[in-house]
Amino acid sequence: MSTGHRRPWLALGALVVSLGLVSLACGSGEDASSSSVSSSGATSPTDGGSGSGDAAPPAPEAVQHLDIEAADYQFAFDPPAEQVVAGWTSLTLRNVGDEAHQVMFARIKDGVDMAELAAAGAGDSSGAGAIEFVDMIGGVSYIGPGQDTTALVNLTEGVVMAMCYVPDSKGVAHALMGMTAMLTVGAPSGDTAPPGDEPVVGTIEFSEDGYRVPDDLTTGWYHVQNTDSALHEMALLRLDRSIDDEEAATIVGQLAANEVPDVELTAVGGMGAVSSGFDGYLYLDLDDGAYLAVDFMPDPGEPRPHMLDGYYTTFST
């Protein structure tokens, strides 16, 4: 394989550790046809556009650009994390390390008691008990060494955590080795940013029935919306060959078990975890070939990745 795979239970354990750091700190002071994936992983035609017949509005104007270098095992932010303000933020993740890396952003929900959050994570190696206390607001899924990827994330004022959930070869999540960062996001610098001039070429929906992906994934910006009641992500994996439904199901099972699949995979990014009702924008420029999109995230209290329940799909470009 070209890159490692994440164990979702370790990933969320890393989330608990990261939020524990926040606790200590606080204590001290679109109109296109598309396909949706069914519970069996098969795809079926569906309307992935807005349904209005109008052209999709452009991507929002970013209030800032955040360049993030991911090394083994730390982030470097430019501008520095303490200078970030609230609003739509364009970010570029560059993997300068020797392992796969990602960056996902989480905000603590309003009114959450930090002691309660710490208790939810205590003794829970899965970390699934902490999900209900945070909103995942996007980011980018994991990419291999030497790669980069771009997204738009709507950062909210207050404490926001940036984390890499990918494990090393021994299964230890990078966040447990220090690959976390706390952003104290400042107040917006001015009025709400107007629409930008970057066209949106399609919509990717995280629906209750699975991914709704345009049939033609041309290069450009995609509006990613989570309309389901559950948290979801989309990790994009390029395959070295086309696979059928049976092979896809087998590979998904291998990924969930942190096993090396029977096909060569290359992690090429995708949309980081997005909670219900949240959205983001992802820039795609995919090489021609076969792809597998999977959701590693579980439900609160249940360390079972959604892809084992059919939240995955295959497509070609």
C-alpha positions, -999 to +999 in steps of 0.1 A: +000+000+000+011+036-005-002+048+028-013+036+062-049+033+073-066+047+103-082+027+131-113+048+139-113+037+175-077+050+179-086+081+160-113+090+184-092+082+214-068+108+201-097+132+200-103+126+237-067+133+244-067+165+224-098+178+242-083+168+275-056+193+267-082+220+262-097+210+295-063+216+312-059+249+294-094+261+305-087+250+341-056+271+342-070+303+331-248+220-078-272+209-105-258+176-117-269+140-117-251+119-091-250+086-074-258+076-038-245+046-020-271+022-005-266+002+026-250-025+005-225-001-010-240-002-044-248+030-062-280+043-077-288+074-098-301+103-079-303+141-083-273+156-065-281+192-074-301+218-057-332+209-076-339+245-086-324+244-121-302+274-112-265+275-113-248+268-079-236+299-061-199+304-060-177+293-031-176+319-003-148+344-002-122+333+023-114+357+051-079+342+053-057+314+038-041+289+062-011+269+049-005+238+070+025+216+068+021+181+082+053+165+094+060+134+115+043+143+140+035+179+142+017+207+123+031+240+113+007+268+106+012+299+084+000+323+097+005+311+132-025+294+149-030+323+174-036+348+145-065+329+130-099+346+129-134+333+125-150+328+091-145+308+059-109+298+057-091+284+027-065+259+037-039+239+020-025+208+037+010+198+025+024+165+037+061+169+042+065+138+063+072+102+056+038+089+066+002+097+057-014+127+075-046+146+076-061+176+095-095+177+109-111+205+130-134+202+160-151+227+182-165+220+217-202+224+217-217+254+236-225+246+272-203+215+274-189+209+309-152+201+305-153+177+335-182+159+319-162+157+286-132+143+304-153+117+322-168+106+289-134+098+276-120+082+308-115+045+304-129+045+268-102+034+244-126+039+215-131+076+222-166+072+208-181+086+240-167+120+233-183+126+199-215+139+212-196+168+230-180+183+199-189+195+164-166+183+136-164+212+112-144+197+084-109+197+071-092+173+048-089+136+049-055+119+048-030+122+020+003+105+013+038+119+016+046+146-009+009+153-016-012+184-009-049+191-010-072+222-005-105+229+012-126+256+027-135+253+064-158+277+083-139+283+115-159+294+145-148+319+172-134+303+203-113+271+209-109+249+178-087+218+178-067+206+147-058+169+148-043+141+128-060+108+135-038+086+113-018+059+132+018+049+127+028+014+116+023+002+152-012+015+153-005+046+175-025+076+165-004+106+155-024+128+178-011+107+208+024+117+196+017+154+197+001+159+163-026+183+177-029+220+178-052+243+197-064+273+177-079+302+197-100+316+168-105+354+171-136+374+163-144+380+127-124+408+112-154+425+096-188+419+080-198+385+066-176+377+036-194+381+003-196+353-022-163+347-040-156+343-077-146+306-076-174+286-092-188+255-075-190+227-101-210+203-080-224+191-047-214+161-026-240+152+000-236+130+030-272+118+031-289+092+054-287+068+024-250+074+018-228+095-004-244+114-032-216+121-056-219+137-091-214+112-119-188+136-135-162+147-110-146+175-130-118+196-116-131+224-093-148+232-060-175+210-046-199+220-019-200+192+007-231+190+029-240+167+057-278+163+056-278+131+077-283+130+115-249+114+119-213+125+116-195+116+083-163+120+064-152+111+029-117+096+026-108+092-011-086+063-021-073+059-056-071+022-067-046+007-090-074-011-109-112-012-111-130-034-086-165-050-085-190-048-056-177-079-040-141-068-040-152-034-026-170-050+003-139-071+010-115-041+009-138-021+032-137-049+057-099-050+055-097-013+060-119-015+091-097-042+105-065-021+097-053-049+074-035-044+041-061-047+013-057-069-018-054-039-041-029-010-041-044+021-026-032+057-026-048+082-002-056+114-021-076+134+005-113+140+006-135+159+031-127+157+068-153+148+093-184+170+093-212+169+119-248+168+110-260+201+095-225+214+088-209+219+054-176+227+037-160+230+003-135+206-012-113+212-043-109+181-064-084+176-092-084+138-096-063+118-120-082+094-143-088+061-127-108+041-102-116+053-067-131+042-034-147+066-010-151+055+026-163+068+060-141+058+089-163+076+115-185+058+141-216+068+160-213+081+196-206+052+220-203+027+192-167+022+178-179+007+145-170+027+113-199+037+091-183+020+061-191-014+077-227-004+074-224+004+038-212+040+039-188+037+010-189+039-028-167+034-059-165+057-089-142+063-118-129+095-134 
